[in-house]
Structure formats: structure tokens, C-alpha cells
């Protein structure tokens, strides 16, 4: 399947899948903000799957706060490379 056709099919079929999951009450919980919500979500279930691949993170508009959270991964190689060349 060509990439453009796959993209077209995804946008055509995703709403149908979503509506079906809602209708069958099979839509997974996305966010559980309290321990009580977690307990309610686990009622009657024998398996818990946690997807931790994405985490919501909102960058601060304050430059100093952004630097506090920056791990420096993007610039570490550049800085090391620059020191080795000197």
C-alpha cells in the first residue's frame, strides 16, 4: 500500500474504530488522575497494561526554567567535539 493511500485510509477509518470502541465500551482509560479513579478502572479486570512511551510535558515560557529541565543531550556531542578539535 502506498504511503498516501495508507494516510488516507487511516483518516477515513480511525473515526469508525473510535466510535466502535466507544459503543462497545472498550475504549481504554487514558488518564487516571486520582487513586480512586485507578481503583474504579481496575474493577473486574485481571490485567493492567501501562503505556509509558509518551508523557505530557509543557515547556515553560521562562528561559531559565527551560534550562533547568534541559538535559543537554543535543549539545553534549557538539561541546565534546569542539573541545577535542582545540
N, C-alpha and C positions, 0 to 999 in steps of 0.2 A: 504494500500500500504506500502510495506516495505521501510525503510529509504533509503537503497541503490538504490531501484528502483525509488524512488522519486528524488533522487540526479541525477540519470542517465537521467530521463525524463526532469528535469529542464535544464540540459546542452544540451539536444537534442532539446528542444522546445523553449528555450529563444532566440536563433538567429532568428527563424521563426517569433516569436512575434515582435522582434525588427524590422526586415525587413518589416513586415506588417504595423507597426505603421509609419515607415518612408514613405512607399509607399502611405499610406492614409493621410499623413501629419498630423498625430495625436500625434506625439512624443511630450511630454511636454517639456517646456523650463526648463533647469536645472540651468543655471546661467545667471543672468542679471546683467551685470557689470556697466551699466550706466542708468541714469533716462530715456534717450531716448530709450534704449533697452526695459525697462519696459513698456513705453508708446506704443511702437510698438507691444509688446506681448499682450497688453490688447485690441488692436483694434478689434472690432467686438465681443468681449466676454462680457458676462453678469455675469460671476462668476470667482473669483480668489481663488485658493487653494494654500496655502503656507505650505510646509512640512518643519518644523524646527527641525526635530528629529536628524539630523546629521549636524555637522558643520566641515568644513575642518580646521584642526589645525595642524601645523607643529611644532614639538618640536625643540627648539633651541639646537644646539650642545654645547652651552655655559652653563655650570652647574649653574652659578649664575642666568642667565636668566630663566632657567627651574624652579628654586626655586621661582622666582617671580610669576610665573603662577601657581605653585602648591598650591592647597587649603588645603592640609594636611588631606584630608578625610581618606586616607588609614591608616595613622599613628595616627589619633586622638584617636581612641579607644585603641590602644596599649599603648599610652602615659598615658591615663586616667587610664587604668587598672594597669599599672606599678606603678602609684602614689598611687592607692588605696591599693596595696599589701604592701607598705612600712610602 
